[in-house]
Amino acid sequence: MSTIHFFNPESEAELSDGNPGYTPSRAARIIANAGALLPLWWANPGDIVISPPGARRLKAELSRRLGLRNMENAPTKIDRAAPWGWSPRAARFFEKHGVSCDLIPDIDLIAGMSRRSTAIEIRQLLGVESGEELFDIEELIQYISDSNGQVIIKAPLSCSGRGIIDCRITPPSVIINRARAILRHQGAVITERALDKQLDFAALFEAVNSDIEFVGWSVFATGSGGNYQENIVAPQNEFAKQLSKAEAWIEPLRLALKKTIAPYYNGPLGVDMMFYGKDPKVMPCIEVNLRRTMGFVAHDLAERHGLRGHLVFDPHPDGPGLTLSASETARFAIL
């Protein structure tokens, strides 16, 4: 069984843009080029990893180092297409590389499930505070007032923690202007009660043949604006101890995902979670990422390759730029 891998980190930005002629920004192209060889760390012998021509020598060297045969020659049969995330561009890319249409999902369906309203639906199934999807600026202003400003506003579609407004630290005029822009572009905003975050982490799942399998845990860090910063690379047994309070949510989450996502999607997905409050409580679903995440990368670096440290994606225009460090200040390249 052979899988064709494609690192396209701009997938969510493309879904958010909604333009059939979408072209990735220069920054997105730099990130895609820098991470083109990332799939080698979770690929299996016989798989294909699509990469730029300039990375051929490094790709061959890394393939040998990881015990993979040279991946320049395509197998006679491709059984699975595995992008970082599905998008119209990814679908066209795979079709161009001879992937059967049967292996490509309904992209409109993927786009719909990638919206943050999916997290609202999951939270409702879990019986926790769900948040709301609002469609009018006056309705939003009233919601913020009723909540004493303790509100997080999110764009229905965005990537890597972007499109998030923390009303606790954002001037009212900026809140309104940004919210109007989101409403104008995407037609709605997602609102949630602001929580006193203690720790960001995620549950990693795989959707396979209309079922959901738990893969493991991920612990990561975000900035004050919710933007992704880094993942911790460590054995799963360490995370299991650290996150023991969240263990009870795995089966309810699995069942909720099986109902809402598994019938329509095959592949990796991550559910961002949070410890919050002084006596930490668990918020079992902050976001649903219908794609591979850096949490999966960290998981594979630890479980498949025995590495540990702080995983930071540091893109360089000239080539791959993944760094893994033993501490936050001392980094060394693994690509």
C-alpha positions in Angstrom: 0.0 0.0 0.0 1.6 3.3 -1.1 0.7 6.8 0.0 1.5 10.0 -1.8 2.3 12.9 0.7 2.1 16.6 0.0 3.0 19.4 2.5 0.5 22.2 1.8 0.3 24.3 5.0 -1.8 27.0 3.2 -4.8 24.7 2.9 -6.9 26.5 5.6 -5.9 29.9 4.2 -7.2 28.7 0.8 -10.5 27.4 2.2 -10.9 30.7 4.1 -10.1 32.8 0.9 -12.8 30.9 -1.0 -11.4 32.2 -4.4 -11.1 29.5 -7.1 -8.0 31.3 -8.4 -6.3 31.4 -5.0 -2.6 31.8 -5.0 -0.5 31.3 -1.8 1.2 34.3 -0.4 5.0 34.6 -0.6 5.1 33.8 3.2 3.0 30.7 2.6 5.2 29.6 -0.3 8.3 30.0 1.9 6.7 27.8 4.6 5.6 25.2 2.1 9.1 25.0 0.6 10.8 24.9 4.1 8.6 22.0 5.2 8.4 20.1 1.9 10.4 17.2 3.4 8.5 17.0 6.7 6.4 14.0 5.5 9.5 11.9 5.4 9.4 11.7 9.2 6.0 9.8 9.1 6.2 8.2 5.6 6.6 4.5 5.2 8.9 2.6 2.7 7.3 2.7 -0.7 5.5 6.0 -0.1 6.0 9.1 -2.3 6.8 12.5 -0.8 6.3 15.4 -3.3 9.1 18.0 -3.0 10.7 20.8 -5.0 13.5 19.8 -7.4 16.0 21.8 -5.3 15.5 19.4 -2.4 16.4 16.2 -4.3 19.8 15.7 -2.7 18.6 16.4 0.8 15.6 14.2 0.2 17.7 11.2 -0.9 20.1 11.7 2.1 17.2 12.0 4.6 15.4 9.0 3.1 18.5 6.8 3.6 18.9 8.2 7.1 15.3 7.3 8.0 15.5 3.8 6.4 13.3 4.7 3.4 14.1 3.8 -0.1 14.8 6.6 -2.6 11.4 8.1 -3.2 12.0 9.6 -6.7 10.3 6.7 -8.5 6.5 6.5 -8.1 5.0 3.1 -7.3 2.8 1.4 -9.9 -0.3 1.9 -7.6 -1.1 4.8 -5.2 -3.6 3.7 -2.6 -3.9 6.9 -0.5 -3.4 10.6 -1.0 -2.3 12.4 2.2 -1.9 16.2 2.0 -1.3 18.3 5.1 -4.8 19.5 4.6 -7.4 19.1 1.9 -8.2 22.1 -0.4 -9.1 22.7 -4.0 -5.5 23.2 -4.9 -4.5 20.0 -3.1 -7.2 18.1 -5.1 -5.9 19.5 -8.4 -2.3 18.8 -7.4 -3.1 15.1 -6.8 -5.1 14.8 -9.9 -2.1 16.2 -11.9 0.1 13.5 -10.3 -2.3 10.7 -11.4 -4.1 10.1 -8.2 -7.5 8.5 -8.8 -10.5 10.7 -8.2 -11.9 8.0 -5.8 -9.1 8.9 -3.4 -10.0 12.6 -3.3 -12.9 13.7 -1.0 -15.6 16.2 -1.6 -13.7 19.5 -1.0 -16.9 21.5 -0.4 -17.8 19.1 2.4 -14.3 19.3 3.8 -14.5 23.1 3.7 -17.8 23.0 5.6 -16.5 20.7 8.3 -13.4 22.8 8.7 -15.4 25.8 9.9 -15.2 26.6 13.6 -18.9 25.9 13.8 -17.9 22.2 13.9 -16.4 22.8 17.3 -19.7 24.3 18.5 -21.5 21.1 17.3 -18.9 18.9 19.1 -19.2 20.9 22.3 -23.0 20.6 22.2 -22.6 16.8 21.8 -20.2 16.8 24.8 -22.7 18.8 26.9 -20.3 21.6 27.6 -20.6 25.4 27.1 -20.7 25.6 23.3 -20.4 29.3 22.2 -22.4 30.8 19.4 -22.2 31.6 15.7 -23.4 35.2 15.1 -24.3 36.8 11.8 -24.9 40.5 12.6 -22.6 43.2 14.1 -25.4 44.6 16.4 -26.0 41.1 17.7 -22.3 40.7 18.4 -22.1 44.0 20.2 -25.0 43.0 22.5 -23.3 39.6 23.1 -20.1 41.3 24.2 -21.9 43.6 26.5 -23.9 40.8 28.1 -20.7 38.9 28.7 -18.9 41.9 30.3 -16.3 41.8 27.5 -15.1 38.3 28.6 -15.4 37.0 25.0 -13.2 35.5 22.3 -14.3 36.2 18.8 -13.1 33.9 16.0 -13.3 33.9 12.2 -15.3 30.8 11.0 -12.3 29.8 8.9 -8.6 30.7 9.6 -5.3 29.0 10.2 -2.7 28.6 12.9 -4.5 30.5 15.6 -5.2 33.5 13.3 -8.5 35.3 13.0 -8.9 35.4 16.8 -9.9 38.6 18.7 -9.5 38.5 22.5 -12.0 41.2 23.7 -10.3 41.3 27.1 -7.2 42.9 25.6 -8.4 44.5 22.4 -9.7 48.1 22.2 -13.4 48.3 21.4 -12.9 50.2 18.1 -10.5 47.5 16.9 -12.9 44.7 17.9 -15.7 46.2 15.9 -13.6 47.0 12.8 -12.0 43.5 12.8 -15.4 41.8 13.4 -17.0 43.8 10.6 -14.2 42.6 8.2 -14.8 39.0 9.2 -18.6 39.3 8.8 -18.1 41.0 5.4 -15.7 38.3 4.2 -17.1 35.1 5.8 -20.7 36.0 6.8 -20.4 35.1 10.5 -18.3 35.2 13.6 -17.8 32.5 16.3 -18.1 33.7 19.9 -16.9 31.9 23.0 -16.5 32.7 26.7 -12.9 33.7 27.4 -11.1 31.2 29.7 -8.2 31.6 32.1 -5.8 29.3 30.2 -3.3 27.2 32.1 -2.2 24.8 29.4 -2.8 24.2 25.7 -2.9 20.6 24.5 -4.6 18.5 21.9 -6.0 15.0 21.4 -4.9 13.4 18.1 -7.2 11.2 16.2 -7.4 9.3 12.8 -10.6 9.0 10.9 -10.5 5.6 9.2 -13.4 3.9 7.3 -16.2 5.8 9.1 -14.6 5.2 12.5 -12.3 7.3 14.8 -9.2 6.0 16.4 -7.3 7.8 19.2 -3.6 8.3 18.2 -2.2 10.2 21.2 -1.6 13.5 23.0 0.1 16.8 21.9 1.2 19.6 24.2 1.9 23.0 22.5 2.3 26.7 23.2 0.5 29.7 21.7 1.1 33.4 21.9 -1.2 36.0 23.5 -3.1 36.3 20.3 -3.6 32.6 19.9 -0.9 32.1 17.3 0.9 28.8 17.3 4.5 28.8 18.6 5.8 25.4 19.3 5.2 21.7 20.3 6.8 19.6 23.0 8.3 16.4 21.7 8.2 13.8 24.4 7.0 10.2 25.0 3.3 9.6 25.2 3.5 8.1 28.7 4.8 11.5 30.0 1.9 13.3 28.4 -0.6 10.7 29.7 0.5 11.5 33.3 0.5 15.3 32.7 -3.0 15.2 31.1 -4.6 12.5 33.2 -7.5 14.9 34.0 -8.4 14.9 30.4 -8.4 11.2 29.8 -12.1 10.8 30.6 -13.0 13.0 27.6 -11.3 10.8 25.0 -14.2 8.4 24.5 -16.9 11.0 24.4 -14.8 13.0 21.9 -14.3 9.9 19.8 -18.0 9.2 19.6 -18.8 12.9 18.8 -16.2 12.9 16.0 -17.5 9.5 14.7 -21.0 11.0 14.4 -20.0 14.3 12.8 -16.8 13.8 10.8 -16.0 10.1 10.3 -18.8 9.4 7.7 -17.2 12.0 5.4 -13.5 12.2 6.1 -10.5 9.9 6.2 -7.2 11.1 7.7 -5.7 12.8 10.7 -7.4 15.4 12.8 -6.6 17.2 16.0 -8.9 18.5 18.7 -7.4 21.4 20.7 -8.2 21.3 24.4 -7.3 23.4 27.4 -6.8 23.3 31.2 -8.2 26.5 32.6 -8.8 28.1 36.0 -6.9 28.0 39.3 -8.0 24.5 40.0 -7.6 23.4 36.4 -10.7 22.3 34.6 -10.8 20.7 31.2 -12.3 22.4 28.1 -12.5 19.3 25.9 -12.9 21.1 22.5 -11.5 24.5 21.7 -10.9 23.8 18.0 -11.2 20.9 15.5 -8.4 20.8 13.0 -9.4 18.7 10.1 -5.9 18.1 8.9 -2.5 17.0 10.0 -1.0 19.3 12.7 2.4 20.0 14.2 1.1 17.9 17.1 1.2 14.8 14.8 4.7 15.8 13.7 5.9 16.0 17.3 4.1 12.7 18.1 6.0 10.9 15.2 9.3 12.4 16.1 9.0 11.0 19.6 7.2 7.7 19.0 8.8 6.7 15.7 12.3 8.3 16.0 12.9 8.5 19.8 13.5 12.3 19.7 12.5 14.8 22.3 12.7 18.6 22.8 10.9 21.8 21.7 9.6 21.6 18.1 9.6 25.0 16.4 8.9 25.5 12.7 11.4 28.1 11.5 11.0 28.6 7.8 13.9 29.8 5.7 13.5 31.0 2.1 16.4 28.9 1.0 15.2 25.5 2.1 13.9 23.2 4.9 13.9 24.8 8.3 12.5 22.5 11.0 14.3 22.8 14.3 14.1 20.6 17.4 15.8 21.7 20.6 16.6 20.4 24.0 15.6 23.8 25.4 13.8 26.8 24.2 17.1 28.6 23.5 19.4 25.9 22.2 18.1 24.6 18.9 19.5 22.2 16.4 18.2 21.3 12.9 16.8 17.9 12.2 16.3 18.6 8.6 
